[in-house]
Amino acid sequence: SGARLTAGSGPKMASGAKIGGAFVVEKDAAFLKRREDVWARAVEARAAEPKPDGCGAPMTVTLPDGSEKAGVAYETTPLDIAKSISKKLANAACVARVTYAKAPTVTTELAVVDDDDDD
């Protein structure tokens, strides 16, 4: 009892061995091409999706302090708004809840959460 906590019971690896073998840097590795193909298909599929009503419409983002920032529906991201306030803010923390009411009316809440906050 308790032996599993102090001793392994499975096969052992030789000292210095790596799972899957040694890492070898390859120029134009084959897996990169596969990843690029997957990404290209995802981009194509996203571009083929119909745009929602109100896409590209001007919108107003209301911040917790009541100030407002201009944006573009379905294009402006919470990170864009945080960057427009302060690059330091955008790098420190950016948490947002975006609520699209019926288009083109948009309501957005932006909250700043910092590692120093207790909540």
CYANA upper distance limits for C-alpha pairs under 8 A (distance plus 0.5 A):
  2 GLY  CA      6 THR  CA      7.53
  3 ALA  CA      7 ALA  CA      6.27
  4 ARG  CA      8 GLY  CA      6.64
  4 ARG  CA      9 SER  CA      7.62
 13 MET  CA     17 ALA  CA      6.74
 17 ALA  CA     21 GLY  CA      7.56
 17 ALA  CA     22 ALA  CA      8.15
 18 LYS  CA     22 ALA  CA      6.55
 28 ASP  CA     32 LEU  CA      7.37
 28 ASP  CA     33 LYS  CA      8.28
 29 ALA  CA     33 LYS  CA      7.81
 30 ALA  CA     34 ARG  CA      7.25
 31 PHE  CA     35 ARG  CA      6.75
 32 LEU  CA     36 GLU  CA      6.65
 33 LYS  CA     37 ASP  CA      6.67
 34 ARG  CA     38 VAL  CA      6.80
 35 ARG  CA     39 TRP  CA      6.67
 36 GLU  CA     40 ALA  CA      6.55
 37 ASP  CA     41 ARG  CA      6.74
 38 VAL  CA     42 ALA  CA      6.77
 39 TRP  CA     43 VAL  CA      6.69
 40 ALA  CA     44 GLU  CA      6.67
 41 ARG  CA     45 ALA  CA      6.62
 42 ALA  CA     46 ARG  CA      6.63
 43 VAL  CA     47 ALA  CA      6.62
 44 GLU  CA     48 ALA  CA      6.72
 45 ALA  CA     49 GLU  CA      7.06
 51 LYS  CA     55 CYS  CA      6.90
 53 ASP  CA    103 ALA  CA      6.35
 53 ASP  CA    104 PRO  CA      7.66
 54 GLY  CA     73 ALA  CA      7.24
 54 GLY  CA    103 ALA  CA      5.39
 54 GLY  CA    104 PRO  CA      5.03
 55 CYS  CA     72 VAL  CA      8.31
 55 CYS  CA     73 ALA  CA      5.91
 55 CYS  CA     74 TYR  CA      6.06
 55 CYS  CA     75 GLU  CA      8.26
 55 CYS  CA    104 PRO  CA      8.15
 56 GLY  CA     72 VAL  CA      5.93
 56 GLY  CA     73 ALA  CA      5.64
 56 GLY  CA     74 TYR  CA      6.99
 56 GLY  CA     75 GLU  CA      7.31
 57 ALA  CA     72 VAL  CA      6.11
 57 ALA  CA     73 ALA  CA      5.81
 57 ALA  CA    104 PRO  CA      6.79
 58 PRO  CA     70 ALA  CA      7.75
 58 PRO  CA     71 GLY  CA      6.42
 58 PRO  CA     72 VAL  CA      5.13
 58 PRO  CA     73 ALA  CA      6.63
 58 PRO  CA    104 PRO  CA      8.45
 59 MET  CA     70 ALA  CA      6.47
 59 MET  CA     71 GLY  CA      5.61
 59 MET  CA     72 VAL  CA      5.95
 59 MET  CA     73 ALA  CA      6.38
 59 MET  CA    104 PRO  CA      8.08
 59 MET  CA    105 THR  CA      7.66
 59 MET  CA    106 VAL  CA      6.76
 60 THR  CA     68 GLU  CA      6.81
 60 THR  CA     69 LYS  CA      6.23
 60 THR  CA     70 ALA  CA      5.26
 60 THR  CA     71 GLY  CA      6.43
 60 THR  CA    106 VAL  CA      7.71
 60 THR  CA    107 THR  CA      8.02
 61 VAL  CA     68 GLU  CA      5.92
 61 VAL  CA     69 LYS  CA      5.54
 61 VAL  CA     70 ALA  CA      6.66
 61 VAL  CA     71 GLY  CA      7.33
 61 VAL  CA    106 VAL  CA      8.35
 61 VAL  CA    107 THR  CA      7.08
 61 VAL  CA    108 THR  CA      5.97
 61 VAL  CA    109 GLU  CA      7.82
 62 THR  CA     66 GLY  CA      6.45
 62 THR  CA     67 SER  CA      6.38
 62 THR  CA     68 GLU  CA      5.01
 62 THR  CA     69 LYS  CA      7.05
 62 THR  CA    107 THR  CA      7.85
 62 THR  CA    108 THR  CA      6.76
 62 THR  CA    109 GLU  CA      6.93
 62 THR  CA    110 LEU  CA      8.19
 63 LEU  CA     67 SER  CA      5.92
 63 LEU  CA     68 GLU  CA      6.52
 63 LEU  CA     69 LYS  CA      8.24
 63 LEU  CA    108 THR  CA      8.30
 63 LEU  CA    109 GLU  CA      6.58
 63 LEU  CA    110 LEU  CA      6.13
 63 LEU  CA    111 ALA  CA      8.18
 64 PRO  CA    109 GLU  CA      7.34
 64 PRO  CA    110 LEU  CA      7.06
 64 PRO  CA    111 ALA  CA      7.31
 69 LYS  CA     81 ILE  CA      7.77
 71 GLY  CA     75 GLU  CA      8.30
 71 GLY  CA     76 THR  CA      6.01
 72 VAL  CA     76 THR  CA      5.79
 73 ALA  CA    104 PRO  CA      7.97
 73 ALA  CA    106 VAL  CA      7.90
 76 THR  CA     80 ASP  CA      6.64
 76 THR  CA     81 ILE  CA      7.91
 77 THR  CA     81 ILE  CA      7.12
 78 PRO  CA     82 ALA  CA      6.74
 78 PRO  CA     94 CYS  CA      7.71
 78 PRO  CA     95 VAL  CA      8.11
 78 PRO  CA     96 ALA  CA      6.71
 78 PRO  CA    110 LEU  CA      7.70
 79 LEU  CA     83 LYS  CA      6.54
 79 LEU  CA     90 ALA  CA      6.79
 79 LEU  CA     94 CYS  CA      6.91
 80 ASP  CA     84 SER  CA      6.73
 81 ILE  CA     85 ILE  CA      7.05
 82 ALA  CA     86 SER  CA      6.76
 82 ALA  CA     87 LYS  CA      7.79
 82 ALA  CA     89 LEU  CA      6.77
 82 ALA  CA     90 ALA  CA      5.47
 82 ALA  CA     94 CYS  CA      7.31
 83 LYS  CA     87 LYS  CA      5.39
 83 LYS  CA     88 LYS  CA      8.41
 83 LYS  CA     89 LEU  CA      7.51
 83 LYS  CA     90 ALA  CA      5.67
 85 ILE  CA     89 LEU  CA      7.78
 86 SER  CA     90 ALA  CA      6.86
 87 LYS  CA     91 ASN  CA      6.71
 88 LYS  CA     92 ALA  CA      6.50
 89 LEU  CA     93 ALA  CA      6.59
 89 LEU  CA     94 CYS  CA      7.92
 90 ALA  CA     94 CYS  CA      6.42
 92 ALA  CA    114 ASP  CA      7.27
 93 ALA  CA    112 VAL  CA      6.77
 93 ALA  CA    113 VAL  CA      6.26
 93 ALA  CA    114 ASP  CA      6.37
 94 CYS  CA    111 ALA  CA      7.85
 94 CYS  CA    112 VAL  CA      6.46
 94 CYS  CA    113 VAL  CA      7.34
 95 VAL  CA    110 LEU  CA      7.25
 95 VAL  CA    111 ALA  CA      6.40
 95 VAL  CA    112 VAL  CA      6.71
 95 VAL  CA    113 VAL  CA      7.18
 96 ALA  CA    108 THR  CA      8.44
 96 ALA  CA    109 GLU  CA      6.75
 96 ALA  CA    110 LEU  CA      5.21
 96 ALA  CA    111 ALA  CA      6.33
 97 ARG  CA    108 THR  CA      7.05
 97 ARG  CA    109 GLU  CA      6.13
 97 ARG  CA    110 LEU  CA      6.99
 98 VAL  CA    107 THR  CA      7.46
 98 VAL  CA    108 THR  CA      5.27
 98 VAL  CA    109 GLU  CA      6.77
 98 VAL  CA    110 LEU  CA      8.48
 99 THR  CA    106 VAL  CA      7.22
 99 THR  CA    107 THR  CA      6.04
 99 THR  CA    108 THR  CA      6.12
 99 THR  CA    109 GLU  CA      8.37
100 TYR  CA    105 THR  CA      7.57
100 TYR  CA    106 VAL  CA      5.31
100 TYR  CA    107 THR  CA      6.51
100 TYR  CA    108 THR  CA      8.06
101 ALA  CA    105 THR  CA      6.25
101 ALA  CA    106 VAL  CA      5.86
101 ALA  CA    107 THR  CA      7.13
102 LYS  CA    106 VAL  CA      7.88
113 VAL  CA    117 ASP  CA      7.28
